[in-house]
Amino acid sequence: MKLFEPTSFGALRLSNRVVMAPLTRTRAGEHGIPNDLLVEHYRQRAGLGMIITEGTWPVQEGRSYPGQPGIETDEQIAGWRRVADAVHAEGGTIVMQLMHGGRVSHPDISQTPRIVAPSAIAAPGQTHTATGKADMPVPHELTTAEVQDAVQGFAQAARNAIAAGLDGVEVHGANGYLVHEFMSPVSNTRTDQYGGSPENRARFAIEVTTAVAEAVGADRTGIRLSPEHGIQGVIEDDAADVRATYTAIAEGLAPLGLAFIDVLHAEPTGDLVQHVRRTAGAPFVVNSGFSALTTRDEAIALVDADHADAVAAGRPAIANPDLAHRWEQDAELNEPRPELFYGAGAEGYTDYPSLAEVRATV
């Protein structure tokens, strides 16, 4: 079964093709500094072919959640260095997801005077601040010059991640955060070169990924996309517009020679996702399990049928630190505890037993 065979994505070496999906877990404290909990959590999962970290903010203004880690300060870089060292000591590969939250934030969370977005349109609903729920605020619309500042913020964060010893980076272009906000005509009503046509709305994702690739090497750079996800007010329900937008993105990424492209979509074998794969021409990771858990059989079939080069799993990797080993052995799995996904402590984070620990207690 190819899922359990090693492979290479650019400069990244994967011991198998089971990838840990990026998973927000809010354990990094008030100042976003990776601590002992994060070190242990990622160390435990080093047997996965590649770890993609939780979304990590490149600049304070882009912080979306209390307890979310950053990669901006010397202290954050040092904290991530401990994580990378622990994963490498176990023979693992780890890349950092760079996540600017855009309008999905609140000044009480970011501790900055404003939050930013492509357009001055609030995300729907409410968010959780340290003091309780609050309505999503209307963001500051980035000027054309400020868009370039945001691009450079990603590039510097990528340099910081590599300086911290991580093997690569993934641009978060999905799930309704800043890069994704530029892609949809619902969240992006700009009239400059970053708005209007599908090609213009694709521009920011391409420029960010290009700048990151130039900063740390395309062979250490990936991007996550989630076409048609319809989350956090980034609506993509016009099929023709979606295809045009993601075709433009894929065509803009194709010349870069990226390490990988990572797509979250309910139908990874469908025409849209496979069109993005063919057009971009990079090693391809798929993740179908947002509304339903990714299963072992599905992951094996996706890789064996050449619909993907690797499969990312989220909740199974939360609950099973040795997921790749369990899947290879077709062994029993721990059940996730969703009520503990977000928190500040070890419970539901580093206390899921390995298969060996489970069997030792039987």
Residue pairs with C-beta under 8 A, 6 or more apart in sequence:
1 300
1 303
1 304
1 328
2 17
2 303
2 304
3 16
3 17
3 18
3 299
3 300
3 303
3 304
3 311
3 327
4 16
4 17
4 18
4 324
4 327
4 328
5 16
5 17
6 13
6 14
6 15
6 16
6 49
7 14
7 17
7 49
7 283
7 309
7 310
8 14
9 50
9 222
9 259
9 260
9 283
9 309
9 310
10 168
10 217
10 218
10 219
10 220
10 221
10 257
10 258
10 259
10 260
10 283
11 167
11 168
11 217
11 219
11 220
11 259
12 50
12 93
12 95
12 167
12 168
12 219
12 220
12 259
12 260
13 93
14 49
14 50
14 93
14 310
15 47
15 49
15 91
15 92
15 93
15 324
16 48
16 49
16 324
16 328
17 49
17 303
17 309
17 310
17 311
18 48
18 49
18 299
18 310
18 311
18 313
18 323
18 324
18 327
19 48
19 49
19 50
19 51
19 52
19 262
19 285
19 287
19 310
19 311
19 312
19 313
20 45
20 48
20 50
20 51
20 52
20 312
20 313
20 314
20 317
20 323
21 52
21 264
21 287
21 289
21 312
21 313
21 314
21 317
22 52
22 53
22 54
22 55
22 97
22 99
22 170
22 172
22 224
23 54
23 314
23 317
23 318
23 341
24 54
24 55
24 65
24 68
24 342
25 41
25 54
25 67
25 341
25 342
25 343
25 349
26 65
26 66
26 67
26 68
26 342
26 343
26 344
27 35
27 37
27 38
27 41
27 67
27 343
27 344
27 345
27 349
28 34
28 35
28 38
28 67
28 68
28 69
28 70
28 79
29 35
29 67
29 344
30 66
30 67
31 73
31 75
31 76
32 57
32 63
32 67
32 68
32 69
32 70
32 72
32 73
32 76
33 69
33 70
33 73
33 75
33 76
33 78
33 79
34 69
34 76
34 79
34 80
34 82
34 83
35 79
37 345
37 346
37 349
37 350
38 69
38 79
38 83
39 82
39 83
39 86
40 86
40 346
40 350
41 349
41 350
42 51
42 53
42 83
42 86
42 87
42 94
43 83
43 86
43 87
43 89
43 90
44 321
44 322
44 350
44 354
45 51
45 92
45 317
45 321
45 323
46 86
46 87
46 90
46 91
46 92
46 94
47 90
47 91
47 92
47 321
47 322
47 323
47 324
47 325
48 92
48 317
48 323
48 324
49 93
49 310
49 324
50 93
50 94
50 95
50 310
51 87
51 92
51 93
51 94
51 95
52 94
52 95
52 96
52 97
52 170
52 224
52 262
52 312
53 69
53 83
53 94
53 95
53 96
53 97
53 166
54 68
54 69
54 97
55 64
55 68
55 97
55 98
55 99
55 101
55 172
55 177
56 68
56 69
56 70
56 71
56 80
56 96
56 97
56 98
56 99
56 157
56 161
57 63
57 64
57 68
57 69
57 70
57 71
57 72
57 99
57 100
57 101
57 157
58 70
58 71
58 72
58 98
58 99
58 100
58 153
58 154
58 156
58 157
59 72
59 100
59 150
59 153
59 157
60 70
60 72
60 110
60 111
60 112
61 100
61 110
61 112
61 114
61 115
61 116
62 99
62 100
62 101
62 102
62 105
62 110
62 116
62 153
62 178
63 70
63 101
63 105
63 109
63 110
63 111
64 99
64 101
64 104
64 105
64 109
64 127
64 177
65 101
65 109
65 128
66 109
66 128
66 129
66 130
67 342
67 344
69 76
69 79
69 80
70 76
71 77
71 80
71 96
71 98
71 157
71 160
71 161
71 164
72 157
72 160
76 160
77 160
77 163
77 164
78 164
80 96
80 161
80 164
80 165
80 166
81 164
81 165
83 94
83 164
84 94
84 164
84 165
84 166
84 167
85 165
87 93
87 94
88 94
88 165
93 167
94 166
94 167
95 166
95 167
95 168
95 169
95 170
95 220
95 222
96 161
96 164
96 166
96 168
96 169
96 170
97 169
97 170
97 171
97 172
97 224
98 154
98 157
98 158
98 161
98 169
98 170
98 171
98 172
98 212
99 172
99 177
100 150
100 153
100 154
100 172
100 177
100 178
100 179
101 110
101 115
101 177
101 178
102 115
102 116
102 117
102 118
102 139
102 177
102 178
102 179
102 181
103 115
103 116
103 117
103 121
103 122
103 123
103 136
103 139
103 178
103 181
103 187
104 123
104 127
104 136
104 176
104 177
104 232
105 115
105 127
106 115
106 127
106 129
106 134
106 136
106 137
107 113
107 114
107 115
107 137
108 129
108 130
108 131
108 134
109 127
109 129
109 130
114 139
114 140
115 137
115 139
115 140
116 139
116 140
116 141
116 142
116 146
116 150
116 178
117 139
117 140
117 141
117 142
117 178
117 181
117 187
118 141
118 142
118 178
118 181
118 182
118 187
118 188
118 190
118 194
118 195
118 204
119 139
119 141
119 187
119 188
119 189
119 190
119 195
120 138
120 139
120 140
120 141
121 138
121 139
121 187
121 189
121 233
122 135
122 136
122 137
122 138
122 139
123 136
123 176
123 232
123 233
124 136
124 232
124 233
125 135
125 136
126 133
126 134
126 135
126 136
127 133
127 134
127 136
128 134
141 190
142 150
144 192
144 193
144 194
147 194
147 204
150 178
150 204
150 208
151 204
151 207
151 208
151 211
152 211
154 171
154 208
154 211
154 212
155 211
155 212
155 214
155 215
156 215
157 169
158 169
158 212
158 215
158 216
158 221
159 215
159 216
161 169
161 216
162 168
162 169
162 216
162 220
167 220
168 216
168 220
168 221
168 222
168 259
169 212
169 216
169 220
169 221
169 222
170 221
170 222
170 223
170 224
170 260
170 262
171 179
171 205
171 208
171 209
171 212
171 221
171 222
171 223
171 224
172 179
172 180
172 224
173 179
173 180
173 183
173 205
173 208
173 209
173 223
173 224
173 225
173 226
173 249
174 180
174 224
174 225
174 226
174 229
174 264
175 224
175 226
175 229
175 231
175 232
175 264
176 187
176 229
176 231
176 232
176 233
176 234
177 232
179 204
179 205
179 208
180 187
180 226
180 234
181 187
181 188
181 234
182 188
182 194
182 195
182 201
182 203
182 204
182 205
183 201
183 202
183 205
183 234
183 236
183 245
183 246
183 249
184 201
184 234
184 235
184 236
185 201
185 238
185 241
186 233
186 234
186 235
186 236
187 233
187 234
187 235
188 194
188 195
188 201
189 195
190 196
190 200
193 200
193 203
194 200
194 201
194 203
194 204
195 201
198 241
198 244
198 245
198 247
198 248
199 244
199 248
201 245
201 248
202 245
202 246
202 248
202 249
202 252
203 252
205 223
205 249
205 252
206 248
206 249
206 252
206 253
209 221
209 223
209 253
209 256
209 258
210 252
210 256
212 221
213 221
213 256
213 257
213 258
218 256
218 257
218 258
218 259
219 257
219 258
219 259
220 259
221 256
221 258
221 259
222 258
222 259
222 260
222 261
222 262
222 282
222 285
223 253
223 258
223 261
223 262
224 262
224 263
224 264
225 246
225 249
225 261
225 262
225 263
225 264
225 276
226 263
226 264
226 265
227 236
227 242
227 245
227 246
227 263
227 265
227 272
227 273
227 276
228 236
228 237
228 242
228 265
228 272
229 236
229 264
229 265
229 290
230 236
230 237
236 242
236 245
242 272
243 272
243 275
246 272
246 275
246 276
247 275
247 276
247 279
249 276
249 280
250 261
250 275
250 276
250 279
250 280
251 279
251 280
253 261
253 280
253 282
254 279
254 280
254 281
254 282
257 282
258 280
258 282
258 283
259 282
259 283
260 282
260 283
260 284
260 285
260 309
260 310
261 276
261 277
261 280
261 282
261 283
261 284
261 285
262 285
262 286
262 287
262 312
263 273
263 276
263 277
263 284
263 285
263 286
263 287
264 286
264 287
264 288
264 290
264 312
265 272
265 273
265 286
265 287
265 288
266 288
266 290
266 291
267 273
267 288
268 286
268 287
268 288
268 302
268 307
268 308
269 302
269 305
269 307
273 286
274 307
277 284
277 308
283 309
283 310
284 308
284 309
284 310
285 308
285 309
285 310
285 311
285 312
286 302
286 307
286 308
286 310
286 311
286 312
287 294
287 311
287 312
287 313
287 314
288 294
288 298
288 302
289 313
289 314
289 315
289 316
290 314
293 313
293 315
293 316
293 336
294 311
294 312
294 313
294 314
294 316
296 327
296 330
298 311
299 311
299 313
299 327
300 327
302 308
302 311
303 309
303 310
303 311
313 323
315 336
315 338
316 323
316 333
316 336
317 323
318 336
318 341
318 352
319 333
319 334
319 335
319 336
319 337
319 352
320 326
320 333
320 334
320 352
320 355
321 352
321 354
322 354
322 355
322 356
323 333
325 331
325 355
326 332
326 333
326 355
329 355
331 355
332 355
332 358
334 352
334 353
334 358
337 348
339 348
340 347
340 348
340 349
341 348
343 349
353 361
